[in-house]
Amino acid sequence: MKFPLMRNNILREDLDSVIEHLKKDDPILTNGPKVKEFEKKWSEWLGVKYSVFVNSGASSNLLSMAILKLKYPEGGDVIVPPLTWISDISSVIQNGFNPVFADIDIATLGMNQDQIIKKITPSTRAVFLSHIQGFNALTDELIEELGKRDIQLIEDVCESHGATHGTKKAGSIGWISNFSFYYAHHMSTIEGGMICTNDQKVYEQARILRSHGMLRESSDEEYKKNIINDNPDLNSDFIFLYPAYNLRNNEIGGILGLSQLKRLDQIVKKRTQNLEYFLKNLNENIYETNFKVEGSSNYAFNIILKDQNKSQVNKLMKLMDENEIEYRRGSAGGGNQLRQPYLKEIVSNNYYKEFINTERVHFYGFYIGNYPDLSFNEIDEIVCTLNKL
């Protein structure tokens, strides 16, 4: 493809950092000091107290829900978007919570605040909010309402590194936040993710759950001492507190993360400039251009047809195919998750039809690549093709 979804964002300098580490006489490769250093630097960049490096963004979703389950063992409802990646919903189900869906706002592709508030009941335990494709999906009113009702906010920022709400970065506002360092995202550790929080108890639980549920992963020495004393017949190195997982990352991932983090702010700035230029030149009579760009750290250019006409969709796909513009239909996660087979036993037939905005994006929305080395001249060529519709 002339215009792929992503061009390589792992640079020579990143690889050189890995090679220098591998040249050592006895380099540590499993989870070690570089992972801890990356976690510390990432926390400083984001503006939170604690971060735990895991093997994927989906794993950070899973850990978030496992920690919520420790807080609410009786279960309950978690409000989720129908336009998101599957792991935001599957992790809810896997931990015994009931997913409750709220439709999106076209301007941000995130859940509409009024829809969220409308769906809150005494059974609601958390709002699992996705910042979709770089857009900030938070509002002051939503944050205030969740605070008043003592409902946990969990932010999925997997494809929105550097997005902001007011003066704070997305991911520093909720009880827990999740990030992904998959190849196509703002920065990459090849595969990887981060779970972040200001809550020390959550941090300790995330460390333990990440590594088989082992007590020795805790950094709270007093807590460890008490558990060991309560279990005198167990080897203190092998006390398993929870039926947990192995979601650890490794030193190579930590090294790549440290190298890429140095230029993340510049990457966010360039992606945002690209988005603004793209929307300025896109034909507003054919496509939606009224996105909420304030606080955006754009992940991909979204193309949503104003005219909900299936022949237009086919013409647009043909145009992009002929001009080698790689695209994904349905935007984040392939469109409306409520249409997917894994939810057929959980929601009623045709329930997806109630989510009008998500359905619109499912059938008439696409995204195409935005990345730091995409030039304005290339954007001109892409826009010229799209405007031919």
N, C-alpha and C positions, 0 to 999 in steps of 0.2 A: 504494500500500500504506500502511495505517495504521502498520504496524511494518516498515519496510524493512530491508534488510541494513545500510545505512549512511545516515546523514544527512550533509549537507555539512560537511566538516571543514576547508574552506578559508574562513577568516573574512575579514571586511572589513579587518581590520588587516593580514592577509597581502597582500591585493590592493592596499591603500594603499602597502605597501612596494614592490611592483612598479611602481605608478604613479609614485611619487616617483623611481624609477630612470629610468623612461621619459621623465620631464620634463627630464632633463639634455640639454644641447645635443647631445652626441654619446655616447649611452649604449652601452657594450659589451654585446652580446647573446650572443655565442658564449662558449665556455669561457674564463673570465677570473678576475679577483680575487675575485669573490663565490663562485665555485665553490671556490677555494682556502680562503677563509675558512670556508665551510661544512664542508669536509673537516677543517679544523683543529678547529673547535668540536665536530664530531661525534666526532672522536677523543678529545677531552677528556671528552665526556659518556660515551662507551662505556668509556673506560679503556684505550685502545690507543695505539700510537705513530703509526700511519699509516692513512689512509683515502683511497680513490679514488672519486670521484663518477662514476657511469655513468648510462646512459639507462633502465635497468630492473633489477629484481631478477634476472630471467632472464639479463641480461647479466653480472651479477656472478657468477652460477652458472657461466656459460660461461667467464669469465676464470679462475675458480678451477680449473676442470678443465684449461684451457690451460696454466696455471702448473704444475699437477701433471704435465702431459705434458712440460714442460721439465725437470722433476726426474727423471721416469721415462720417457724416450723409448721404452723397450722395452714400455711398457704394463703391464698387470696388472689386478687386480681392485679395484673400489671398492664397498664395502658401502653399500647405499641402502635407503630405506624403500619399501614398496609403497603406503603412504598418504602422498602428498605432491603437490606441483605437478610437472607434467611436466618442467620444465626441470632439476630435480635429477637426473633420469634421462637425458634427452635429451643434456644436456651431457657426461655420462659417455661415452655412445655416440659422440657427435660427435668426441670426442678420442681414440677408439681404445681406451678402457678397457672392461672387461667388468663390467656391473652385477651384483652379487650381492645378493639381497634377504633382509632379516631382518624377521620379523613384529613387530607393534607391541604395546605395553602399553596396555590400555584406559584405565588411570588417567592416562596422559599423552598418548596417541595417537602418541607417538614410538616409535622402535624399542626393543624390549626388550633390556636389556644382555646377558642370557644368550644370546639369539638372535644378537646381534652377535658376541660372543666365540666362539660355536660355529662361526660362518661364517668366522672368520679362518684363512687359510692362508699359506704362504710367498709366495704371489702377491699378497697383499693390500697395496695401496699406501695406501689411505685409507678412513676411515669418513666418509661424507657424511651427517651427522645433521641432520634437520629438527626444529626446535622448533615443533611443530604448534599453531596456533591460540592461541598465548600460553603454552602449558605448557612448563616446563623438562623436557627429555628427557635430561639428563645425570645420571650418578651418579659418585660418587668412585671406585668400583671400576672403572668403564669408563675413566675418565680415566687412572687408574693403570695399567691393563692395556695401553692403547694406548701409553702412555709407555714401558713396559717393552719392548714389542715394536717400538718405533720406527715406529709406524703413524700417519700424519698424521690429525688430526681437523679436518674442515671443517664449520663450523656454518652451517646455513641458518636465519637468524633473520628471514626476510622478513615473517612475520606475528606476530612475538613481541617487538617492540621493548620493552626494559625488563624482560624476564623475567630472573630471577637464578638462579644456582646458588651457594649459600652467600653469600659476600660479593661475588661478582663478577657482572657482567652477562653474560648469554648473548651470545656474540659476541666476548668478550674472552678466551676460554679456549682455543679451538682455534688451529691454525696459521693458518687463514684463516677469515673469516666473511663472510656475505652478508646484505644488508638490501634491502628493497623499500620505495619511497615511492609506491606506487600509490595511487590515489584512496581505496580502501576501507581502507587500513591505518592504523596508529596515528597516523602523520603522513604528509603527502603533499606531493610536489613536482609533482603531476599525474601524471607518469610519472618514474621515477627509481629508482636503486639505489645501494648503496655496497658496496665490497669493502674489508675491514679486516684488519689484521695487525700483529704486532710485529716481523716479519721484514723488514729493509730490502731484501734482495734481492727478495722477493716484491713489495714496494711498487714498486720500480723496474720490475720486469717488468709489473706491472699498469698502470702509467702508459704504458709503451711499447706494450703489447698493446692498450690502450684506443684508441690513436690511430695506427692503420695500421702499427704496428711500428716507428715512427720513433725513431731514436736521440735526436733533439733533445728528446723528451719526458722523458728521464731527468734526474733532479736530481743525479746523481753526476758531477761535473765531471771527475774523474780518469778514470773509466770512459769518458766521452765522448771525452776527449782521446786515450786509447789506441786506441779504435776508429777515430777519424778518422785517426790516424797509420798505422794498418794498411790504410787504404783511401784512398791519396792521389789516386786517379783519380776519386773520387766527390765531388760537392758535399756539403759537411758538413751542409747543411740538409736533405738528402734521402738519408739512409742508412737503409734499411729492414732491420731485424735479423730480423724474423719475418714470415711470411705471416699478418698479423693482421687487426684489425677496426677499424671506426669506431663506438665505443660511448660517445662523449663526451656529456655533458649541457651545459647552458648557464647563463648568468647568471640568467635568470628562475627556473630551478629552484633555483639556489643561494640566491637571495633568499627564495623561499618556504620552503626548508629552514631557513634561519637564523631566520625569523619563527616557524615552527611549533616548532622545537626548544626555544624558550623555555618552552613550556607542555607539553612531552612528559611530564615527570614527573607533572604533575597529571592528564594524560590517562590514564596508566598506573594511577595511584591510583584514579581513578573507575571505570575499566573493571574493576579488580579488586574493588572494592566491589560493583559491579553483579553480578559473577559469584557472589560469596559470598552475596548476597541471593537471587539466582535459585536457586542450589542448595539453600539453606536452605528454600525454600518449594515446590520441585518435589517431586511425589509420588515418594518413593523406592521404592515398591512397583511403579511403572510404569516409571520411568526410572533409568538409572545416575546416581548422584549422588556416588559415591566417587572423584572425580577428585583428583589430587595438585595442590592449589591453592597449596602453598608455592612461592614464587618465580614465580607466574603473573603475566602481564600481559595478561589475556584479550583475545583478538581477537573471538571469537564464542561464543554460548551453544551448547554441544553437547547434542543430545538423542539418546540411544541407548536404544532400547526393551529392557527386560529380557526380555520375552516375544518370542521370535523367531517371530512370527506375521504372515504377509503381510496378513491382513485387518486387523490392528491398524495396519499401515503405511498402508493405504489410508484407514482411518478418521482417522488422525492428519493425513494430508495434506488430507483434506476439512475437518477442523476448522480447520487453519491457513489454508486458502484462504478459507473462509467468514468468518474473523475478520481477514482482511487481514494475516496474518503472513507476510512473505516468508521463504523457506527455500531451502536447497540440500541435496539428498539425497546421502548418501555422504560427507559432511564434506569434508576437504581434497582438492582436486583432483578431486572427483567420485567418490571411493572407490578401489577397488583398481586401481592402474595396470596390474597384470599382466593385466587383462582388455582393455586397450586395443589397438587395431589395430597401433600402431607397435611393439609388442613381440612380435607373433605370430611373427616370423621369428627371434626371439632366445631365447625361452623355449619349453619344450615345451607341448603341448596340456594343458589342465586344470591347469597348474602353480599357477594362482591358488588352487586349492582347498586347497593346503597351508598357506595363511596364514589361519588360522581367525579370529583377531581382526580382521584387515583385512576379511575377508569379512563378518563380522558388522556392522562399521561401514558397509560398502558397501550392504548391504540394509536395515539397521535403524537407521542413524544419519543425523542431519540437523544442520545448524547454522542458527541464526537470529541476527539482528543484535544486537550490543552496541556502544554508542557513548557518549561522554561526556555528551551531553544526554538520555540515556534516564533517566527518573525512576523512583524506586521504585514510584510509583503505576502507571506504565506497565508495569513488570515484574510487579506484582500482576495486572494485567489479562491479560498474556501467560500467566503461570503458571496463572491461573484457567481459561483456555481449555485449556491443555495437560492440566491435571489432570482435565478432564471425560472424558478418554479412558477 
